[in-house]
Amino acid sequence: MKSWFKFQTPSKREGAYWKDRVMRRFLPLPAALFIALALPAVTANAADYPAKAITIFVPFAPGGSNDIVARAIGQKMNEDWGQAVIVDNRPGAGGVIGSEFVARAAPDGYTLLLVSSTFTINPAVKTNLPFDVEKDFVPVARIGQSPLLLAASNAFPASSVSELIALAKAKPGAINYASAGPGSINQIAAELLALSAGIKLTHVPYRGGALAINDLVGGHVDVYVSSMPQILQIVRNGQAKALAVTSTQRSPSLPDTPTVREAGVKDYEASSWWGIVAPAGTPPDVVEALNNEINQALSTEQMNRFLTGEGAEAMPGTPKQFGDLITAEIARWKKVAHDADIHAD
């Protein structure tokens, strides 16, 4: 692990959070007015940003694609700005625990959240989220995008999507697929395939992608729709077989692997993406500074080489473009979740 990564115990940060809540609740009115009047002076110093360490929270366990991407972009930010970038993993509840923590954090640009497709899937599959994805966060920058890979156990008799569909139609529900948990991108992409192809598959949820891949390699499950960073080397090493990529075009990382559409599944497309959001109320000039830095990092050979190695591509853009993607993805996954009856509460 790079020496510039600094880790802070949750208790100290959470203690500051609750202290802040108590102060807000019981602060006398004159003092509150004084602080409110002083806020413009604080935000006016955003030109000096960043003046201290930045923390990127990852709402999933270390080792997954979210963690990998956060550490790569964090390292580049650290190199460019000379400020420590802390990567803090807060897994639990399908990304909800870490996301809620950031939603309640001070909107000063020093507490950020690494988000992925799951960020837009949760509103579709969970009825009681403790935050509003669109109201409690402000989009900062999209980092990258990658197709998913439909991979199969070497023991699975089908070696193509067409063969998988034929088997599934002959024996509905006999083919099982793994996921990193209920409501994950793996499940929703697999169910989208089932809906699009008119077949029935059986869901086998795991507590994380690493466990799902272990059982795929071991032949305990038939197929898994995985993010590229998690599965690419497994497939290249021959420990599982690639059936198709979920993008509209073949992936440069696996040029001999067809798309799902090439198998005749019309209009099928799914992808995994990553980006950065901040608590709502973060000053616009701080958001702009972060967006500019991330876009600049994405233009470097270092980041492009990293993303290409993970089967992904850089996706620079404006905060509004990222926000539009989030809105569109929420609407899309709500429809899939409704049609496939997917719930993760």
C-alpha positions in Angstrom: 0.0 0.0 0.0 1.3 3.5 -0.8 2.8 5.3 2.1 0.7 8.4 1.6 -2.5 6.6 2.4 -3.5 7.5 6.0 -6.3 5.7 7.8 -8.4 7.2 10.5 -10.4 5.2 13.0 -14.2 5.5 12.5 -14.7 6.4 16.2 -12.9 9.7 16.0 -14.7 10.8 12.8 -18.1 9.6 14.0 -17.5 11.3 17.3 -16.9 14.6 15.5 -20.1 14.0 13.5 -22.3 13.5 16.6 -20.7 16.4 18.3 -21.6 18.6 15.4 -25.2 17.4 15.5 -25.5 18.1 19.2 -24.0 21.6 18.7 -26.5 22.3 15.9 -29.4 21.1 18.0 -28.6 23.1 21.1 -26.7 26.1 19.9 -28.3 29.4 21.2 -30.0 31.4 18.5 -27.6 34.5 18.6 -24.6 32.2 18.3 -26.3 30.3 15.4 -26.9 33.6 13.6 -23.3 34.6 14.1 -22.1 31.4 12.6 -24.6 31.7 9.7 -23.3 35.2 8.9 -19.7 34.0 9.1 -20.3 31.2 6.5 -19.6 33.4 3.4 -16.1 34.2 4.8 -15.4 30.4 5.1 -16.6 29.6 1.6 -14.7 32.6 0.2 -11.4 30.8 1.0 -12.3 28.0 -1.4 -9.5 29.3 -3.7 -7.1 27.8 -1.2 -8.6 24.4 -1.5 -7.3 21.9 -0.6 -5.7 23.1 2.6 -5.8 19.8 4.4 -6.2 16.0 3.9 -9.2 14.8 1.7 -11.0 11.6 2.6 -12.6 9.5 -0.1 -15.1 7.1 1.5 -15.6 3.8 -0.3 -18.9 2.1 0.8 -17.6 -1.4 0.1 -14.9 -3.6 1.4 -11.2 -3.3 0.3 -10.2 -5.2 -2.9 -13.3 -4.6 -5.0 -13.5 -2.4 -8.1 -14.7 0.6 -6.1 -11.7 0.4 -3.8 -9.3 -0.1 -6.7 -10.5 2.9 -8.5 -10.7 5.1 -5.4 -7.0 4.4 -4.6 -5.9 5.1 -8.1 -7.6 8.5 -8.4 -6.7 9.3 -4.8 -3.0 8.7 -5.5 -3.1 11.0 -8.6 -4.9 13.8 -6.5 -2.2 13.4 -3.8 0.6 13.7 -6.4 -0.9 16.8 -8.0 -2.1 18.7 -4.9 0.5 17.6 -2.3 -2.2 16.8 0.2 -2.8 13.4 1.8 -5.8 11.5 0.3 -7.3 9.1 2.8 -9.2 6.1 1.5 -11.7 5.0 4.1 -13.7 1.8 3.5 -17.1 1.8 5.1 -18.9 -1.4 3.8 -22.3 -2.6 4.8 -25.9 -2.7 3.6 -25.0 -2.7 -0.1 -23.2 0.6 0.1 -25.8 2.3 2.3 -23.7 2.7 5.5 -20.8 4.5 3.9 -23.1 6.6 1.7 -25.2 7.8 4.6 -22.1 8.8 6.5 -21.0 11.1 3.7 -24.5 12.4 3.2 -24.4 13.7 6.8 -20.8 15.0 6.6 -19.8 18.7 6.5 -20.1 20.0 2.9 -16.6 21.4 2.7 -15.0 19.3 0.0 -12.9 17.3 2.3 -15.3 14.4 2.6 -16.1 12.6 -0.7 -17.8 9.4 -1.7 -16.7 7.0 -4.4 -19.9 5.9 -6.1 -20.6 3.3 -8.8 -23.6 1.8 -10.5 -24.9 0.5 -7.2 -25.4 4.1 -6.1 -28.2 4.4 -8.7 -29.5 0.8 -8.2 -30.2 1.2 -4.5 -33.1 3.7 -5.0 -34.7 1.1 -7.3 -34.4 -1.9 -4.9 -34.5 -0.4 -1.4 -37.6 1.3 -0.1 -36.2 2.9 3.0 -32.9 4.6 2.1 -31.8 6.9 4.9 -30.8 9.5 2.3 -31.9 10.8 -1.1 -29.4 10.0 -3.8 -30.2 13.1 -5.9 -31.0 15.6 -3.1 -28.4 14.8 -0.4 -25.3 14.6 -2.8 -23.9 16.8 -5.4 -22.2 15.2 -8.4 -18.5 16.1 -8.8 -17.0 14.0 -11.6 -17.3 10.8 -13.4 -14.1 8.8 -13.5 -14.5 5.8 -15.8 -16.7 3.2 -17.3 -16.3 -0.5 -18.0 -18.5 -3.2 -19.6 -19.5 -6.0 -17.4 -18.4 -9.5 -18.3 -20.7 -12.5 -18.4 -18.4 -15.3 -17.3 -19.1 -19.0 -16.8 -17.6 -21.8 -14.8 -15.3 -24.0 -16.8 -17.7 -26.8 -15.8 -20.7 -25.1 -17.3 -21.6 -26.8 -20.6 -22.4 -23.6 -22.5 -19.6 -21.6 -24.1 -21.7 -18.8 -25.6 -24.7 -16.7 -24.8 -26.7 -18.5 -27.5 -26.0 -21.9 -25.9 -26.8 -20.5 -22.5 -30.2 -19.2 -23.7 -31.0 -22.5 -25.3 -30.2 -24.4 -22.1 -32.2 -22.0 -20.0 -35.2 -22.4 -22.3 -35.0 -26.1 -22.2 -34.8 -26.2 -18.4 -36.2 -22.9 -16.9 -34.5 -22.0 -13.6 -31.9 -24.8 -13.8 -29.1 -22.4 -14.5 -28.0 -20.3 -11.5 -26.0 -17.1 -11.4 -24.0 -15.6 -8.6 -24.1 -12.0 -7.4 -22.3 -9.8 -4.8 -25.6 -9.5 -3.0 -29.3 -8.7 -3.5 -29.7 -5.5 -5.5 -26.1 -5.5 -6.8 -25.1 -4.6 -10.4 -24.4 -8.3 -10.9 -28.0 -9.3 -10.1 -29.7 -6.5 -12.0 -27.5 -7.1 -15.1 -28.3 -10.8 -15.0 -32.0 -10.2 -14.6 -31.9 -7.7 -17.4 -30.4 -10.4 -19.6 -33.1 -12.9 -18.5 -35.9 -10.4 -19.2 -34.4 -9.4 -22.6 -33.9 -13.1 -23.7 -37.1 -14.4 -22.2 -35.5 -16.9 -19.9 -35.5 -17.7 -16.2 -32.3 -17.9 -14.1 -31.9 -18.7 -10.4 -30.2 -16.1 -8.2 -27.5 -17.2 -5.8 -26.5 -14.1 -3.7 -23.1 -13.8 -1.9 -21.7 -11.4 0.6 -19.3 -9.8 -1.9 -17.9 -10.3 -5.3 -14.8 -12.1 -4.2 -16.8 -14.9 -2.7 -18.9 -15.1 -5.8 -15.9 -15.4 -8.1 -14.3 -18.1 -5.8 -17.4 -20.2 -6.2 -17.5 -19.6 -10.0 -13.9 -20.7 -10.3 -14.7 -23.7 -8.1 -17.7 -24.7 -10.3 -20.3 -24.2 -7.5 -22.2 -21.7 -9.6 -22.8 -21.5 -13.3 -22.4 -17.9 -14.4 -21.6 -14.5 -13.0 -22.0 -11.0 -14.5 -18.9 -9.4 -13.1 -17.2 -6.0 -13.2 -14.1 -6.1 -15.4 -11.5 -5.3 -12.7 -12.7 -8.3 -10.6 -12.8 -10.9 -13.3 -10.4 -9.9 -16.1 -7.3 -11.7 -14.8 -9.4 -14.7 -13.8 -10.6 -15.2 -17.3 -7.1 -14.5 -18.8 -5.7 -17.1 -16.6 -8.2 -19.7 -17.8 -9.9 -20.1 -14.4 -13.3 -19.2 -15.9 -14.6 -18.6 -19.4 -15.8 -15.4 -21.0 -19.2 -15.7 -22.7 -19.9 -12.1 -23.6 -19.3 -8.5 -22.7 -22.4 -6.4 -21.8 -21.4 -3.3 -23.8 -22.7 -2.3 -27.3 -19.1 -2.8 -28.7 -16.5 -5.4 -28.0 -14.0 -4.5 -25.3 -10.3 -3.8 -26.3 -9.4 -5.8 -23.2 -11.1 -8.9 -24.6 -11.4 -8.3 -28.4 -12.3 -12.0 -29.2 -15.2 -12.0 -26.8 -18.5 -11.0 -28.4 -21.2 -8.7 -27.0 -24.5 -10.0 -25.7 -26.2 -8.2 -28.6 -24.2 -10.3 -31.0 -26.0 -13.3 -29.6 -29.3 -11.8 -30.7 -30.4 -10.2 -27.4 -31.7 -7.0 -28.9 -30.9 -3.7 -27.2 -29.1 -5.3 -24.2 -26.5 -3.1 -22.6 -25.2 -2.7 -19.1 -22.1 -1.2 -17.7 -20.2 -0.5 -14.5 -19.1 3.1 -13.8 -17.4 5.0 -11.1 -17.4 8.6 -10.0 -17.1 11.0 -7.1 -19.9 12.8 -5.3 -19.9 15.2 -2.3 -22.4 16.2 0.4 -25.1 18.5 -0.9 -24.2 22.1 -0.1 -20.5 21.7 -1.1 -19.4 25.1 -2.5 -19.7 25.2 -6.3 -16.1 26.5 -6.7 -14.8 23.5 -4.6 -16.8 21.2 -6.8 -15.3 22.9 -9.9 -11.8 22.5 -8.4 -12.3 18.8 -7.8 -13.9 18.3 -11.2 -11.0 20.0 -12.9 -8.4 18.0 -11.0 -10.1 14.7 -11.7 -10.5 15.5 -15.4 -6.9 16.5 -15.6 -5.9 13.2 -13.9 -8.0 11.3 -16.4 -6.0 12.8 -19.3 -2.7 11.5 -18.1 -1.0 8.4 -19.4 -0.8 7.1 -15.8 -4.5 7.0 -15.3 -5.4 5.8 -18.8 -2.9 2.9 -18.4 -4.4 2.0 -15.1 -8.0 2.1 -16.4 -7.1 0.2 -19.6 -5.5 -2.5 -17.5 -8.7 -2.9 -15.5 -10.8 -3.2 -18.7 -12.2 0.3 -18.4 -11.9 3.7 -20.1 -11.7 7.3 -18.7 -14.9 9.3 -18.8 -14.1 12.9 -18.1 -17.0 15.4 -18.1 -18.8 18.1 -16.2 -20.7 17.7 -12.9 -23.9 18.3 -14.8 -23.1 15.5 -17.2 -22.5 13.1 -14.3 -25.7 14.3 -12.6 -27.7 13.6 -15.8 -26.2 10.0 -15.9 -27.2 9.4 -12.3 -30.8 10.6 -12.9 -31.1 8.5 -16.1 -29.7 5.4 -14.4 -32.1 5.6 -11.4 -35.0 5.7 -13.8 -33.7 2.8 -15.9 -33.0 0.5 -12.9 -36.3 1.2 -11.3 -38.0 -0.2 -14.4 -35.8 -3.3 -14.4 -36.3 -3.9 -10.6 -40.0 -3.6 -11.1 -40.2 -5.9 -14.1 -37.9 -8.5 -12.5 -39.4 -8.1 -9.0 -36.0 -7.3 -7.4 -36.0 -6.2 -3.7 -33.0 -5.7 -1.4 -34.6 -4.5 1.9 
